[in-house]
Amino acid sequence: MRRIPCRCRYNSVLLQQFINKVMQRGKKTMAEKIVYQSIELAAERLKKTPMEVFEMAIRNAGPAIEVKPSVWAVRPTRCRSRSRATAARRWRCAGC
């Protein structure tokens, strides 16, 4: 997997990956502005830090169970945190 350099305000790789998903047509500064303003507004309303709000949103948006095929049938298993965060980023940006 390719390493993404973290050049974001809160020094979080997960936040940087989310900004990259929000970005459209190469306009990274616009995506950063949208993401930072939205998490700062939510943090102000919830009286928490912006990173707490962002991590809570990613945790709530991700799936808890994923379905994996096996030899006999499809079986539900607990979703790993990494794939859960990836799915959450993908689902959040689907409506963009």
C-alpha positions in Angstrom: 0.0 0.0 0.0 1.2 3.5 -0.9 2.1 5.8 2.0 0.2 9.2 2.0 2.2 12.1 3.4 0.3 13.8 6.1 0.2 17.5 5.5 -3.1 18.2 7.3 -3.9 20.5 10.2 -4.5 17.8 12.8 -1.7 15.5 11.8 -3.9 12.5 11.0 -3.5 10.1 8.1 -7.1 9.0 8.3 -8.2 12.7 8.0 -5.9 13.1 5.0 -7.3 10.1 3.3 -10.8 11.4 3.9 -9.9 14.8 2.4 -8.5 12.9 -0.7 -11.8 11.1 -1.1 -13.8 14.4 -0.8 -11.5 16.1 -3.4 -13.0 16.5 -6.9 -11.1 17.5 -10.0 -7.9 18.0 -8.1 -9.1 20.8 -5.9 -7.5 19.8 -2.7 -7.6 23.2 -1.0 -11.4 23.3 -1.5 -11.8 19.8 -0.1 -9.6 20.7 2.9 -11.7 23.9 3.5 -15.0 21.9 3.4 -13.8 19.1 5.7 -12.1 21.4 8.2 -15.0 23.8 8.5 -17.5 21.0 8.9 -15.6 19.2 11.6 -14.9 22.4 13.4 -18.6 23.4 13.3 -19.6 20.0 14.6 -16.9 20.2 17.4 -18.2 23.6 18.4 -21.8 22.3 18.7 -20.8 19.1 20.5 -18.2 20.8 22.7 -15.5 18.2 21.8 -12.2 18.5 19.9 -12.4 18.3 16.1 -10.5 15.0 16.0 -12.8 13.4 18.5 -15.8 14.4 16.3 -14.2 13.2 13.1 -13.2 9.8 14.6 -16.7 9.4 16.1 -18.2 10.1 12.7 -16.0 7.6 10.9 -16.7 5.0 13.6 -20.5 5.5 13.4 -20.5 5.5 9.6 -18.6 2.3 9.2 -20.1 -1.2 9.1 -19.9 -3.4 12.2 -20.3 -6.7 10.3 -19.2 -7.7 6.9 -20.3 -10.7 4.9 -17.7 -13.1 3.7 -18.3 -16.1 1.4 -17.3 -19.5 2.6 -17.4 -23.0 1.1 -21.0 -23.7 2.1 -22.6 -20.4 2.7 -22.2 -16.7 3.2 -21.3 -16.0 6.8 -21.2 -12.7 8.7 -18.0 -11.8 10.5 -16.8 -8.8 12.5 -15.4 -6.1 10.4 -11.7 -5.2 10.9 -11.2 -1.6 11.9 -9.1 -0.8 8.8 -11.7 -2.1 6.4 -14.4 -0.4 8.5 -12.8 3.0 8.2 -12.3 2.4 4.4 -15.9 1.6 3.9 -17.0 4.6 6.0 -14.9 7.0 3.9 -16.3 5.5 0.7 -19.9 5.7 1.9 -19.5 9.2 3.2 -18.2 10.5 -0.1 -20.7 8.6 -2.2 -23.2 11.5 -1.7 -20.6 14.2 -2.6 
